[in-house]
Amino acid sequence: MKEKRPDLRLVGGDKKPAKKRKLTAKQERFVAEMIKGATQADAYRTAYGDGKLKMKPSAVYTEAGRLMGHPEIARRILAHQASVERSAVSSALSKRRWIVERLEHEAEHAQSDAGRVRALELLGKVTEVALFTDRVEQVDNDLSPDQLRDELEQRLLKLVGDS
């Protein structure tokens, strides 16, 4: 007798990855203009008007907003923005790494003692080291006005009594 295999399904796996929709040439141009930094309206005018667009400004804004709601256009613009952000973070980290390396070199090979000390001081201020960082601790006491007044009176009496 043949065993019956259970009917297994992946729960939540019904969704297939969204297909990338092809854009028209004008939509592609709109995306390119947005990536260059144009406003939505200017990108729409450039992509759809060829300089001869005879639409009311309100209609241009409406159509540009409609295009921004297009899933593929929105995806591409968001992907570009994310790429720019990743690049900026990477660049900042590279500069930071280079500066720390230069300071370490100066700390070891500076011509003067003052130069070495200054390089070490700056290295001590690097976030990961935080050797010279002032820390302020804030304690929140939820005292009633009467309790606060009593505490202040006690402190004042102690100060006056010590004099």
Stockholm file with secondary structure:
# STOCKHOLM 1.0

chainA/1-163         MKEKRPDLRLVGGDKKPAKKRKLTAKQERFVAEMIKGATQADAYRTAYGDGKLKMKPSAVYTEAGRLMGHPEIARRILAHQASVERSAVSSALSKRRWIVERLEHEAEHAQSDAGRVRALELLGKVTEVALFTDRVEQVDNDLSPDQLRDELEQRLLKLVGDS
#=GR chainA/1-163 SS CCCCCCCCCCTTCCCCCCCCCCCCHHHHHHHHHHHHTCCHHHHHHHHHHTTCCCCCHHHHHHHHHHHHTSHHHHHHHHHHHHHHHHHHHHHHHHHHHHHHHHHHHHHHHCSSHHHHHHHHHHHHTSTTTCTTCCCCCCCCCCCCHHHHHHHHHHHHHHHHHHC
#=GC SS_cons         CCCCCCCCCCTTCCCCCCCCCCCCHHHHHHHHHHHHTCCHHHHHHHHHHTTCCCCCHHHHHHHHHHHHTSHHHHHHHHHHHHHHHHHHHHHHHHHHHHHHHHHHHHHHHCSSHHHHHHHHHHHHTSTTTCTTCCCCCCCCCCCCHHHHHHHHHHHHHHHHHHC
//
